[in-house]
Amino acid sequence: MVDTAASPPAAHPAPPRPRRGFGGWAWRVSAALLVLLVLVVLVSEAIGWRYLRGPIERQAAQSLGVPVRIDAPFSLHLLRPPQASAGGLWVGAAPGTEVPFLVDARDVRLRWRWSDLRAFRNGEALRLAALEAGSLEAYLRRDKQGRASWLFRTEPPAAEERDAPMPQVDRLRLRQATLHVDDEPLALQLEARARLNEGAAPGAASTQEAASRPATPASAASPSAGPDAMGLWAEARGRYQGMPVRITATSPQVLPSLDDGNPAPLQVTVDAVVGRARLAYDGQVHDPLGARGIEGAFRISGPSLGAVGEALRVTLPTTPPFVLRGQLRKTDPVWHVAVAEATVGRSALRGDFAYDPQPATPRLTGRLEGRRLALEDLAPSVGADGAPSAPPPNTRNGGPRVIPDRAFDLPSLRAMDADVQVALDELDLNTTAVEPLRPLAGRVRLDGGVLRIEALQARTAGGSIEGSTGLDSNAKPPRWTADLRWRGVDLAGWLRGARKDNAEVTARSGAGKLQRERQAARSGDAPVKAYVTGELQGELKLSGAGTSTAQLLGSLDGQARAVVRDGTLSHLVVEAMGIDVAQALGMVIKGDESLPLNCAVVAVEARNGVVTPKVAVFDTTDSTLAVSGQVDLRNELLDLRGNVRPKDFSFLSLRTPLRVTGSFNAPNVGVEPGPIAARVAAGAALAVAVGPLAALLPLLDPGSGAGDGCKALVDQAARGAPEAAKSRP
């Protein structure tokens, strides 16, 4: 048996010693690292994270595919307010564009809000609190292949990719910018300066809110307003389509128009000189980067409408100095122009037009209206610039040409198609010989280089003029045609030179008054108020070829015919043309009287620029006047002969034909000396043989009698003549 009493008592176990575990070390390391990180962040924040300049440069260059350089002093702050600044930001241009760089900005500053960055990561537009730069220089170049200095992507985007929303900036300030623009597809080269100061300090209202505030006047951004003036100011000089360009533009607010979510139209004022034209615009631009929407007031002036055509690449005629005012609207891609007032020389016009540059040949449509169109204001467009040209060798008297020989601008006829309705209150024909046409309507069509004036309708002196004319610039040489008809035109009302001072009719007189005056003249119940009266009917069909008015008329072919109904001729004029001294003196003493016309028929034929009267007879109860000869339009020479045959007894009548010869510039009017010499010689012989009184016998004209030659004359002219001549009794 074991003696338990003798055994020593068992000892108590010692308590376990605490051990240092891995968790304690981790906590301490984490805490230390956190403290260290906080210290690094605080130190980095204090020094502005300068060491990140290189990595940011490399990351930006890798993303863009072009060199990027950020110049010192560089500073980045991630705590409130988060911001970054750099002494400069240099971005290279896209490869192959041959410019030194894309952007070189100095003193750059950027501020943002972290909440805006979180929203951007969720797909919203990037919003920046402020973006500022002291200066900026940029080279914007695009070559004929479409390569642009600002297009870094060399491959087209995938179909599922979408354009990123336009960044939004609350505060944008650019003290000075210099832009070098070279766009080969547009033939545009500009050197531009700009300044922009817009928005408010960080935390200010959004661009939508800014858009709702009243706009600051655009003039506040003018150069004289100082660098801190609000708004945009830009000035550019250069060349466009080979023409000198000078542009000044101002805007009170730009940022609201760049808001993708709710863009506001850009209010802009532009004053530009392009070539010889000056353009001013004050209005709105929707989608300014795409320029798809424009709406505002414009004013255009210049030495000629053709100068505007040069600037806008639109075919417009050469004119005297002009001023246009109206409203301009562009709905992509069509331009709409409402011209409220167009003063061109003495012309006063208005109209509504639409210009579509989208087809292969741009197209102009619309309507032209106005109080007056003076033909002289369009004269330079057909070569009538008043500059004398050298006379051809066979022009007599050595004088300058009268018919303009300035070449047409034929290439411009192929630069655009057009379809314009015309409705004018008055067309002034630029001559004191005839009255204007009131009113005039027609349709001007330009299609593939063929110019046509169709459905032409005009009224004057109680009658009408209808027809068409055209110029085909594609023909070799270009060919002109005209087909016109006139009906019921009162000669006394239309021909200003035919009226005496006591005349009571004009082209504005009503048809009833004109008819009563014609009847009074034929009855002889009233004093002579016009040297010629009657109702004119006729037509012409002519054509010519050439590159100037002189060439067209110098190759003129065709026919023209006219008949006067219910007309009269001044007795004094008839006797004077027939050199009937006795009867002419009688008219002077007792007063002129109107001789009723039995008929008045003119039918001329043109062949290769030479116009020959086939029939040109005015038959009265007293005499018959016949005209023969020719008019050479090519050489501008006259050779006409007028012969008056009396029907009654006349005392002291020399009866010799009148001759009109010479050039258009210096015509000669005289009589044929042969018949006069023969009569005088016969009188002298009779005076010697018989006695002094016998010398008067050769000057006595017994007359040819009344006769009845009118029907034959009308029948002769009626061969292919107008219906008015055919229907004459």
ZAMARGU-4260 file (C-alpha; in steps of 0.2 Angstrom, whole numbers, plus 5000, padded with zeros to 4 digits):
<rodrens>
0) 5000/5000/5000 | 5006/5017/4995 | 5009/5029/5009 | 5001/5044/5003 | 5004/5054/5018
5) 5023/5054/5015 | 5021/5060/4997 | 5024/5079/4994 | 5010/5089/4988 | 5008/5093/4969
10) 5013/5110/4963 | 5001/5122/4954 | 5005/5125/4935 | 5012/5142/4931 | 5001/5154/4921
15) 5005/5155/4902 | 5016/5169/4895 | 5008/5181/4882 | 5015/5179/4865 | 5017/5192/4851
20) 5006/5187/4837 | 5005/5191/4817 | 4989/5201/4819 | 4997/5214/4831 | 5012/5217/4819
25) 4999/5219/4804 | 4990/5232/4814 | 5005/5241/4818 | 5012/5240/4800 | 4995/5246/4793
30) 4994/5260/4805 | 5012/5265/4801 | 5009/5264/4782 | 4993/5274/4784 | 5002/5287/4794
35) 5016/5287/4781 | 5003/5288/4767 | 4994/5302/4775 | 5011/5311/4777 | 5015/5307/4759
40) 4999/5314/4753 | 5000/5329/4764 | 5018/5332/4758 | 5013/5329/4740 | 4998/5340/4742
45) 5009/5353/4750 | 5022/5352/4736 | 5008/5350/4722 | 5012/5332/4717 | 5026/5338/4706
50) 5033/5321/4703 | 5017/5316/4694 | 5021/5328/4679 | 5031/5315/4670 | 5019/5300/4672
55) 5004/5312/4667 | 5014/5317/4651 | 5017/5299/4646 | 4999/5293/4649 | 4992/5308/4639
60) 5005/5305/4625 | 5000/5286/4624 | 4981/5290/4624 | 4982/5304/4610 | 4996/5296/4600
65) 5006/5312/4599 | 5019/5320/4610 | 5013/5329/4625 | 5023/5341/4636 | 5019/5349/4653
70) 5030/5363/4658 | 5035/5368/4675 | 5029/5375/4687 | 5017/5360/4689 | 5005/5359/4703
75) 4991/5347/4707 | 4980/5348/4722 | 4967/5334/4726 | 4960/5341/4741 | 4947/5356/4742
80) 4947/5364/4730 | 4954/5351/4718 | 4964/5359/4704 | 4979/5358/4693 | 4991/5371/4685
85) 5006/5371/4674 | 5018/5383/4667 | 5013/5377/4650 | 5004/5363/4640 | 5011/5358/4623
90) 5002/5345/4612 | 5009/5339/4596 | 4999/5339/4580 | 4992/5323/4571 | 5005/5314/4561
95) 5007/5320/4543 | 4999/5337/4545 | 5016/5347/4544 | 5013/5359/4557 | 5025/5362/4572
100) 5011/5358/4585 | 4993/5358/4589 | 4992/5368/4605 | 5004/5377/4615 | 4996/5385/4631
105) 5004/5395/4644 | 4999/5397/4662 | 4986/5384/4662 | 4974/5381/4677 | 4961/5368/4679
110) 4948/5366/4693 | 4935/5352/4695 | 4923/5344/4708 | 4925/5325/4713 | 4906/5324/4712
115) 4907/5329/4694 | 4920/5316/4690 | 4909/5302/4698 | 4895/5308/4687 | 4907/5307/4672
120) 4912/5289/4676 | 4893/5285/4676 | 4891/5291/4658 | 4887/5310/4660 | 4896/5324/4652
125) 4912/5329/4659 | 4910/5345/4669 | 4924/5357/4675 | 4923/5370/4688 | 4936/5382/4678
130) 4948/5381/4664 | 4960/5396/4662 | 4975/5400/4652 | 4986/5415/4650 | 4989/5413/4632
135) 4987/5399/4619 | 4993/5396/4601 | 4986/5383/4590 | 4989/5377/4572 | 4973/5371/4564
140) 4977/5363/4547 | 4967/5351/4536 | 4975/5345/4519 | 4966/5340/4503 | 4965/5321/4509
145) 4956/5326/4525 | 4970/5324/4537 | 4968/5337/4551 | 4980/5342/4564 | 4967/5340/4578
150) 4961/5322/4572 | 4972/5310/4581 | 4963/5294/4577 | 4970/5286/4562 | 4956/5272/4561
155) 4938/5275/4559 | 4928/5272/4576 | 4919/5256/4579 | 4900/5256/4575 | 4896/5254/4593
160) 4906/5269/4598 | 4898/5285/4601 | 4905/5303/4601 | 4909/5309/4619 | 4898/5323/4625
165) 4905/5340/4625 | 4913/5344/4641 | 4905/5358/4651 | 4914/5372/4659 | 4907/5384/4673
170) 4922/5396/4671 | 4932/5399/4655 | 4945/5412/4653 | 4958/5414/4639 | 4967/5430/4640
175) 4975/5429/4623 | 4974/5416/4609 | 4983/5415/4592 | 4976/5403/4579 | 4984/5398/4563
180) 4971/5391/4551 | 4975/5382/4535 | 4960/5373/4527 | 4964/5367/4510 | 4947/5360/4505
185) 4939/5377/4509 | 4954/5386/4502 | 4954/5396/4519 | 4970/5403/4527 | 4968/5414/4543
190) 4978/5422/4556 | 4966/5425/4571 | 4967/5433/4588 | 4954/5429/4601 | 4950/5433/4620
195) 4937/5424/4630 | 4931/5428/4648 | 4915/5419/4653 | 4907/5411/4668 | 4909/5414/4687
200) 4920/5408/4701 | 4919/5390/4706 | 4903/5385/4713 | 4894/5397/4702 | 4878/5393/4692
205) 4878/5380/4678 | 4878/5385/4660 | 4859/5382/4659 | 4857/5394/4672 | 4869/5406/4664
210) 4860/5405/4648 | 4844/5411/4656 | 4852/5427/4662 | 4852/5442/4652 | 4866/5443/4639
215) 4880/5455/4642 | 4882/5466/4626 | 4894/5459/4614 | 4902/5475/4612 | 4909/5473/4630
220) 4921/5461/4623 | 4929/5473/4611 | 4948/5476/4612 | 4945/5493/4620 | 4936/5485/4635
225) 4951/5477/4642 | 4957/5459/4646 | 4944/5457/4660 | 4929/5461/4649 | 4916/5447/4648
230) 4912/5438/4633 | 4921/5433/4617 | 4931/5444/4605 | 4940/5437/4590 | 4948/5445/4575
235) 4955/5436/4559 | 4964/5441/4543 | 4969/5430/4529 | 4962/5423/4512 | 4947/5414/4507
240) 4945/5406/4489 | 4960/5417/4485 | 4951/5433/4491 | 4957/5444/4506 | 4947/5441/4522
245) 4945/5452/4537 | 4933/5446/4551 | 4928/5453/4568 | 4916/5443/4579 | 4910/5446/4597
250) 4898/5436/4608 | 4892/5439/4626 | 4891/5421/4630 | 4898/5405/4622 | 4897/5392/4636
255) 4878/5389/4635 | 4879/5385/4617 | 4891/5371/4621 | 4879/5362/4633 | 4875/5345/4625
260) 4860/5342/4636 | 4851/5359/4634 | 4862/5370/4621 | 4857/5388/4620 | 4859/5397/4603
265) 4875/5407/4602 | 4872/5426/4600 | 4885/5433/4589 | 4889/5449/4580 | 4900/5447/4565
270) 4908/5460/4553 | 4918/5453/4539 | 4926/5459/4523 | 4928/5445/4510 | 4935/5450/4494
275) 4926/5466/4488 | 4911/5463/4498 | 4907/5468/4516 | 4895/5457/4527 | 4888/5461/4544
280) 4878/5448/4554 | 4869/5450/4571 | 4859/5435/4576 | 4860/5417/4583 | 4870/5402/4578
285) 4863/5385/4583 | 4876/5371/4585 | 4891/5383/4582 | 4903/5369/4580 | 4893/5362/4566
290) 4885/5378/4560 | 4869/5369/4556 | 4857/5383/4562 | 4859/5401/4558 | 4846/5414/4561
295) 4848/5433/4561 | 4849/5450/4552 | 4862/5453/4539 | 4868/5468/4529 | 4879/5466/4514
300) 4887/5480/4503 | 4900/5481/4490 | 4904/5488/4473 | 4894/5475/4464 | 4883/5460/4467
305) 4896/5450/4458 | 4907/5453/4473 | 4895/5444/4484 | 4894/5430/4472 | 4913/5429/4473
310) 4912/5428/4492 | 4898/5416/4494 | 4902/5406/4478 | 4885/5410/4471 | 4882/5416/4453
315) 4876/5434/4454 | 4877/5448/4440 | 4889/5462/4439 | 4880/5478/4445 | 4884/5496/4452
320) 4887/5498/4471 | 4873/5490/4481 | 4866/5487/4499 | 4856/5472/4504 | 4847/5471/4521
325) 4836/5456/4527 | 4835/5440/4537 | 4846/5425/4535 | 4842/5407/4540 | 4851/5391/4538
330) 4843/5374/4540 | 4856/5361/4536 | 4861/5362/4522 | 4849/5375/4514 | 4852/5393/4516
335) 4836/5404/4516 | 4837/5423/4513 | 4823/5435/4515 | 4829/5452/4507 | 4819/5466/4514
340) 4828/5479/4504 | 4840/5479/4490 | 4847/5495/4483 | 4857/5492/4467 | 4861/5508/4459
345) 4843/5516/4455 | 4835/5499/4457 | 4825/5495/4473 | 4821/5476/4475 | 4816/5463/4487
350) 4814/5444/4487 | 4815/5427/4496 | 4827/5414/4490 | 4834/5397/4495 | 4851/5391/4491
355) 4855/5372/4492 | 4874/5368/4491 | 4871/5350/4492 | 4868/5344/4474 | 4883/5342/4463
360) 4878/5359/4455 | 4872/5371/4469 | 4854/5377/4466 | 4845/5394/4469 | 4826/5395/4470
365) 4815/5409/4475 | 4806/5425/4470 | 4812/5442/4465 | 4801/5457/4467 | 4803/5476/4468
370) 4797/5493/4464 | 4810/5496/4450 | 4824/5487/4441 | 4834/5499/4430 | 4842/5490/4416
375) 4858/5501/4417 | 4861/5493/4434 | 4863/5476/4425 | 4872/5483/4410 | 4889/5478/4416
380) 4884/5460/4417 | 4881/5460/4398 | 4897/5470/4394 | 4890/5488/4394 | 4903/5495/4406
385) 4905/5511/4396 | 4923/5507/4392 | 4926/5511/4374 | 4934/5497/4364 | 4946/5499/4349
390) 4936/5501/4333 | 4938/5488/4320 | 4948/5494/4304 | 4932/5496/4294 | 4923/5507/4306
395) 4921/5524/4298 | 4926/5540/4306 | 4938/5531/4318 | 4926/5533/4333 | 4924/5520/4347
400) 4911/5506/4346 | 4894/5509/4353 | 4888/5491/4356 | 4897/5484/4371 | 4911/5471/4367
405) 4915/5466/4385 | 4915/5447/4387 | 4902/5438/4397 | 4906/5429/4412 | 4901/5412/4405
410) 4910/5400/4418 | 4898/5408/4431 | 4883/5402/4422 | 4889/5384/4425 | 4893/5386/4443
415) 4875/5386/4449 | 4857/5381/4443 | 4843/5393/4447 | 4824/5394/4446 | 4818/5411/4451
420) 4801/5419/4448 | 4802/5438/4444 | 4788/5451/4447 | 4793/5469/4445 | 4782/5484/4447
425) 4794/5493/4434 | 4808/5489/4422 | 4817/5504/4416 | 4825/5501/4399 | 4839/5514/4402
430) 4834/5525/4388 | 4825/5541/4386 | 4817/5536/4370 | 4804/5524/4377 | 4794/5522/4393
435) 4798/5509/4406 | 4788/5492/4406 | 4775/5492/4420 | 4773/5479/4427 | 4785/5464/4421
440) 4784/5446/4426 | 4793/5431/4421 | 4804/5416/4426 | 4823/5415/4426 | 4830/5397/4424
445) 4848/5392/4424 | 4851/5374/4421 | 4867/5366/4416 | 4874/5383/4409 | 4859/5387/4399
450) 4850/5403/4404 | 4832/5406/4400 | 4820/5420/4403 | 4803/5411/4401 | 4785/5416/4402
455) 4790/5434/4400 | 4775/5446/4402 | 4776/5465/4402 | 4764/5480/4400 | 4766/5497/4394
460) 4756/5511/4386 | 4740/5500/4385 | 4748/5485/4377 | 4758/5470/4381 | 4775/5461/4377
465) 4777/5443/4379 | 4789/5429/4374 | 4806/5422/4380 | 4824/5423/4378 | 4839/5413/4382
470) 4858/5411/4381 | 4866/5393/4379 | 4884/5394/4386 | 4888/5376/4381 | 4887/5380/4363
475) 4903/5384/4354 | 4902/5399/4352 | 4888/5402/4365 | 4871/5405/4356 | 4857/5418/4361
480) 4839/5417/4355 | 4824/5429/4357 | 4806/5426/4353 | 4795/5441/4357 | 4778/5447/4353
485) 4770/5464/4356 | 4751/5469/4355 | 4742/5485/4357 | 4756/5496/4362 | 4751/5514/4360
490) 4766/5523/4351 | 4762/5540/4358 | 4762/5533/4375 | 4777/5522/4374 | 4789/5533/4363
495) 4794/5548/4373 | 4802/5557/4358 | 4786/5555/4348 | 4776/5567/4360 | 4775/5586/4360
500) 4775/5597/4375 | 4756/5597/4375 | 4754/5579/4375 | 4742/5572/4388 | 4746/5553/4387
505) 4760/5543/4394 | 4764/5524/4397 | 4753/5525/4413 | 4738/5531/4404 | 4723/5520/4403
510) 4718/5510/4387 | 4702/5521/4386 | 4712/5537/4386 | 4725/5531/4374 | 4711/5526/4362
515) 4702/5542/4363 | 4718/5552/4359 | 4722/5541/4344 | 4704/5544/4337 | 4706/5563/4340
520) 4722/5563/4331 | 4714/5554/4316 | 4699/5565/4315 | 4710/5581/4316 | 4698/5588/4329
525) 4713/5592/4341 | 4730/5600/4340 | 4744/5589/4335 | 4751/5582/4352 | 4762/5568/4345
530) 4772/5566/4329 | 4767/5548/4327 | 4752/5539/4335 | 4744/5522/4333 | 4743/5505/4340
535) 4758/5494/4337 | 4757/5475/4334 | 4772/5464/4330 | 4785/5450/4333 | 4803/5446/4332
540) 4813/5429/4331 | 4831/5432/4332 | 4847/5423/4336 | 4866/5426/4337 | 4882/5418/4343
545) 4897/5425/4353 | 4904/5429/4370 | 4899/5447/4370 | 4884/5458/4365 | 4894/5465/4350
550) 4898/5447/4344 | 4879/5442/4347 | 4872/5456/4337 | 4886/5455/4324 | 4880/5437/4320
555) 4862/5441/4321 | 4850/5431/4311 | 4831/5431/4310 | 4816/5442/4306 | 4806/5456/4314
560) 4789/5463/4309 | 4778/5477/4315 | 4761/5485/4310 | 4754/5501/4316 | 4735/5502/4317
565) 4724/5518/4318 | 4739/5529/4317 | 4744/5546/4311 | 4760/5555/4306 | 4764/5574/4308
570) 4761/5583/4292 | 4776/5594/4296 | 4787/5579/4298 | 4781/5571/4282 | 4784/5587/4271
575) 4801/5591/4279 | 4807/5573/4275 | 4801/5575/4258 | 4809/5593/4257 | 4793/5601/4251
580) 4798/5619/4256 | 4781/5626/4252 | 4770/5614/4262 | 4782/5614/4276 | 4782/5633/4277
585) 4763/5632/4276 | 4763/5620/4291 | 4774/5631/4301 | 4763/5646/4297 | 4746/5638/4300
590) 4751/5625/4312 | 4754/5606/4311 | 4741/5593/4308 | 4740/5574/4309 | 4739/5564/4293
595) 4730/5548/4296 | 4740/5532/4291 | 4732/5521/4278 | 4745/5508/4283 | 4762/5507/4292
600) 4771/5491/4289 | 4789/5486/4293 | 4797/5469/4290 | 4816/5467/4292 | 4827/5453/4289
605) 4844/5450/4298 | 4858/5439/4290 | 4875/5438/4299 | 4873/5454/4308 | 4866/5464/4293
610) 4848/5470/4295 | 4839/5474/4279 | 4821/5481/4277 | 4811/5470/4266 | 4796/5482/4268
615) 4797/5498/4277 | 4782/5509/4271 | 4772/5523/4280 | 4757/5528/4269 | 4746/5543/4273
620) 4733/5552/4263 | 4746/5565/4258 | 4762/5555/4255 | 4771/5538/4255 | 4787/5536/4265
625) 4798/5521/4260 | 4814/5516/4269 | 4827/5505/4261 | 4846/5501/4264 | 4854/5491/4278
630) 4861/5492/4295 | 4878/5483/4298 | 4878/5478/4316 | 4895/5469/4315 | 4904/5485/4309
635) 4892/5497/4316 | 4888/5506/4300 | 4873/5514/4293 | 4867/5515/4275 | 4848/5520/4275
640) 4838/5529/4262 | 4821/5537/4265 | 4810/5542/4250 | 4794/5552/4251 | 4782/5552/4236
645) 4768/5565/4237 | 4750/5561/4232 | 4745/5579/4230 | 4751/5595/4220 | 4766/5603/4229
650) 4774/5620/4225 | 4793/5622/4228 | 4796/5603/4231 | 4814/5598/4230 | 4809/5579/4232
655) 4825/5571/4235 | 4829/5555/4246 | 4836/5557/4264 | 4852/5547/4267 | 4858/5541/4284
660) 4876/5535/4283 | 4891/5534/4294 | 4895/5524/4310 | 4884/5522/4325 | 4895/5533/4335
665) 4895/5547/4322 | 4880/5546/4310 | 4878/5557/4295 | 4861/5563/4290 | 4859/5572/4273
670) 4850/5572/4256 | 4855/5564/4239 | 4862/5579/4229 | 4859/5571/4212 | 4840/5574/4211
675) 4841/5592/4218 | 4855/5596/4206 | 4845/5589/4191 | 4830/5600/4196 | 4840/5616/4199
680) 4849/5613/4182 | 4832/5610/4173 | 4825/5626/4181 | 4841/5636/4175 | 4839/5630/4158
685) 4821/5634/4157 | 4824/5652/4164 | 4837/5655/4150 | 4826/5648/4136 | 4808/5653/4142
690) 4810/5666/4156 | 4813/5668/4175 | 4796/5660/4180 | 4799/5645/4170 | 4813/5641/4183
695) 4800/5636/4195 | 4792/5623/4184 | 4804/5608/4189 | 4800/5612/4207 | 4781/5609/4205
700) 4776/5591/4210 | 4759/5586/4203 | 4758/5571/4215 | 4756/5552/4212 | 4737/5551/4216
705) 4730/5542/4231 | 4733/5525/4224 | 4729/5509/4234 | 4746/5501/4238 | 4742/5497/4256
710) 4734/5481/4253 | 4749/5475/4243 | 4761/5481/4256 | 4752/5472/4270 | 4751/5456/4260
715) 4769/5457/4257 | 4773/5459/4275 | 4760/5446/4280 | 4770/5432/4272 | 4775/5424/4288
720) 4771/5440/4298 | 4761/5441/4314 | 4743/5438/4315 | 4740/5457/4318 | 4746/5460/4301
725) 4736/5446/4293 | 4720/5451/4301 | 4722/5469/4295 | 4707/5474/4283
</rodrens>
